[in-house]
Amino acid sequence: MDKNLDHILVVDDDEGIRSLVKKYLSENNYIVNTAKNAEDAYKKIKIIKFDLIILDIMMPGKSGLEFIQENKEKLETPIILLTAKGQANERVVGLESGADDYLPKPFEPKELILRIKNILSKTKKKDFKRVINFENLKIDLNKQIIYKNNHEYKINNTEKIILEKMINNPGKIFERLEIGKLINLDKERSIDVIITRLRKKIELNPKNPKFLQTIRGAGYVLWIE
């Protein structure tokens, strides 16, 4: 699998639509996964970093709008709503929920591809860091590994989400509440435990951290520059 290709998740309860969109996208050199509902989609985004999500609104269980509201901030992934609800006011509701674009069914495959290319061209400009080196450390978010003094330390998905946010915002202080929203966790003690675990993988002396520091009364900050 070519890691340079964009990876798209198609979420729709209609198997015919999923297959059709997957066919169009695959023919245009995208890597495609599908999900039949919001719950299925959530399981996939926990283990795969997608470049874009194509999402139906009306699905059994949680709707597409509920999926966006619960996951948009954590995902930071562009979303195109693909739905039979095409009235102007419904499009406004969809875009206000956090979606990046809105395409009503039935749709022209070429238009869908153009909209995907337009959104991805904008997001690529953000140039998120995925692999960084500083002092005796190398953090590879793609492989989810920290290399320190000729040792490898595996990081789980929760640790990856926190590190990715901090690496791309060096010097920014993250409150515990903000970190909790990223990983869907509201217990401050549990967040502290996760940070302590990360320090053991990053720091030469975790009890006297140099990089992942606590700012008393404020939160945590990662110093990498």
N, C-alpha and C positions, 0 to 999 in steps of 0.2 A: 504493500500500500504506500503510495507517494504521500509523504508527510507535508509536501508543499501545496497539495490540493486543498481547497476549502471543504470543510466538513459541515453538512447541513442535516438538521433533524426535521422530519416532516411528521406533524401530529394531526391526525384526522381519524374519526371513528369509521369513516367510509373506506373499506379496503380497496375499492376501485380507484378512489381519488389518491390514496397513498401509493398504489402501484403506478398510476399514471404520472404523478409528479416525480416519483423516484426514477421512472424511465426517462422523462424529459431531462432531469438534472444529471443523471448518469451519462446520458448522451452528450452533455455539455461539460464533461470532465469534473463533476463534483462528486465527492464521497457522500453517500446518503444513508442515513439510518431512519427508521420509521417507528412511530408509536401510535397505538390505537386510542389512547385517552391521556388525560393529564397525569394520572398516577403512573402510567407506563413511561411517559415522558420524564417525569421526575426521577425515576430510577436510572434512566439513561444519562441525564445531565449530571448525576452524582459521580459518574465514572468516566464520562467523556466530555472534553472541552470542545463544544461546537462553535463554529464561526457564525452561524445564523440558524434561526428556527422559523419554520413555516407552520403556522398554527391555526387550526379551525376554532371557531367560537362555540358553536352549539355542539356539545358532546355529552354523552351520558356521564353522570357524576359531576365533577368540577368542570366548569366552562373554561374556554380559553382565556377569557378576561380574568377569571379567578386565578388561573395559573400564572398570568402575568403579574397580578397584584402580589402574589405570594413569593415570586421568584425573580422578578425583574432586577431589583437592586443587587441581589446576590449574583445573578448570572452575568450581568454586563454584556449580554449577547443580543445583537439586533434581532427583532422579531417582525415578520410579515404576517398579517392576518389574512387568511384565505377562507372566505366564508360566503354563504348564500345570502347573508344579510347585507344588502348593498345600498340601502337608503342613506341619504346624506347625513342625517342625524346619527345613524348607527355607525357610520364611518368616523364621525367626530368622537363618539364614545370610545370606539376602539383605539383611536390615536391618543386620546386623553388618558387612557389606561396605561400607556407606556409603550405601545407598539410603534415601530418605526415606519411602517407602511401598511397599506390596506388594499387588497385586491379581491373584488367580488367574483363569485362563481356565476355562470361559467366564465372561464378566463382563456386568454390567448397564451399558449406556452411561451411564445417569443417575448410577450410583455412581462411575464413572470421572470424570465431569465434576465431581461434588461433591468428590472427592479432589483433583483438580487445583485447584479453587477454594480449598480449604482450605490447600494447600501454598503457592500463590501469594500468598494473603492474608498469610501469615506472612513470606515472603521480601520482600514489598513494604515491610514495616516497616523493613527494613534501610536503605532509601533511599540506595543507592550513588550517589555523585556521578559524573556523566557529563560535565558541562561545568563548568569552573572558570575564574575570572578572578582574577589577582593581579598587582599592579604593571603591567608592560607586556606581560603575557602572557595569552593565552586558550588553554586546552587543551580541545579538543572530542574526546572519546573516541568519540562516535557517528560523527562524520565522519572520525576518525583524522587530525586536522589540529592543528598548533600554530600559533597566530597570534602573531607577534613583530615589533613595529616595522613594521607594514604589510606584512609578508612572511608567506607561508604555507609551513609545513614539514610534509610528509606523514610520518606515522609508520606503520611496518609493524605486523603483528599481534603480533610478539614485543615490540616497544616498547610497544604498547598494553597488553598484559598486565601488564608491569612497572609502567607508569605508573598503571594502574587500581588495582593493589594498593597502591602508594605513596600515591596521592591519597586513598584511603579509609582510610589509616593514617598520617596526617601526623605527622612527628616520630619514627616508629618506625624503628629501625635494622634493615636487612635484610642478613643475612649473604649472602655469595656463594652458599653452598650452598642457602639458601632461595630465592634468585632463580633458581638453576639448576633447582630442582624445579618452579618455576612455568612455565618455558619448556622443560623437558626437555633441559637442557644441563648437562654436568658439568665443562666446562673453564673454570677460573677466568679464564684469559686471554681467552677468547671473551666472557665476561660483562663483563669490563673494557672490551672493545672496544665492546660494545653501549651501556654507560653513557657512554663517551666520545662516541659518536655522538648519544646523546640530549642530552648537554650542549651540543653544537653547535647543537641546535635550540631549547634552552631558555634557555641563559645568554647574557648580553651579552658576558661574557668567560669562555669555556669553561676557560681555564687557571687562572682564579681564581673557581671556581663559588660562587654565592651561594645557590642553591636546592637543586641536586642535589649533595650534598657527600659526600666520603669521610670515614668515621670510621676512623682508622688502627687496624688490628688487629681491626676489628669488621665493617665493611661499608659500606653506603650508606644515606643518609637524604634524604628530600625535605622541605624546609622551605617550606610555602606559607601559613602562618598567622602 
